[in-house]
Amino acid sequence: MIQMMSAYTTEVDEVEDALTEILNQLDLAALKKNSVGLVTCHFDFTDTGFIHELRKKLPFDIIGMTTMASANQYGFDMYALTLTVLTSDDVTFETAITSPLGPDNYRERIAAAYNKTCGKLPGEPSMIIGFFPYLKMLSGAHMVTAFDEICRGTPLWGSLATNIDISYERCYAFRNSDDEQDALAMLLMYGPVDPEFIVVSIPKQNMRENRGIITGSDGCILKEVNGVPALKYFESLGITIMSNATTVTPLLVYYEGSSEPVALGVYTINDDGSLLCGGEMTKGASIAIGEISADGIIATTGEGLQRLLQSDRKNGALLLPCVTRYVMLAPNQIGEMELVAKTLKDGNLPYTMAYAGGEVCPVRDEAGVWRNRFHNYTFSALAF
């Protein structure tokens, strides 16, 4: 069993004041045999050396990432830091960070860090949390696919790092004092974790019913649907994907063996009419168009929270909604965080929330088996 406690600060400038605030919110005497910390924060907390100082005050490892905004039961803010402590007598935690990742080395460097860390556990990990870097030359989907193969399908949950704007500069994943901007930080767990994964993306009323079949693709590049070049196929449905606003048109991919779609974004329109997308465009999968709207974002947040409250996992929850949701809620960008705070205000379920640059969350196939997937636009939750 895993139990969870949280702390929060918006004191970016004064390191000692922020440390005092964080430590006063934690009951370190209540820690179980094994503990680990998860941090989400504004990038200033890494630049000031706060993460290094925080680690020196704690009797356990921490991993984390920068984000556009963070929240827990103490508050929410763009300039915030949250610390989530997972503690257990029967679950073992081990952390690691890779060497910097690039298109030519990411697979072997993820494998090296993972295999070395596995050797420290009593047995094969039962679950993994990963904080991935945002890399312009390497997609999150490729990193997740590689990690999934390396860990042989062990449930993997996490996020790509983000920042306070959409330039995606200064996006960090870190472990303790290691903050390589291009590195992947991971937490491996061994023991009876028994997680519940919740994923909600686009409301059903915002999903078009007509689906096509992917007939041509190359990894994350969608080339053809129903034998027609991708861009022309969508134009035939009356859908115009604009090169300067590709992310406002979610694609819903129904992978083989899955009854629920994975929402993915369009990143680039190529000269040949193919589309570079946020995740794997598997030949034979069916695909539909969705619509993202402020009302739809709030509706799916509410649905995800209700599923969370109805779950029998009551020890804590981690929430990683897509950063696009935060952006698309303008001018009321804090609307999702406000809804989470209002819904979970009774404090019976400790939680932490941060915005993701791409959500990593398993989904069940038709046989009930968890399959690791990379998502966009999604409200993603992990409950213990």
Disulfide bonds with the S-S distance in Angstrom:
none
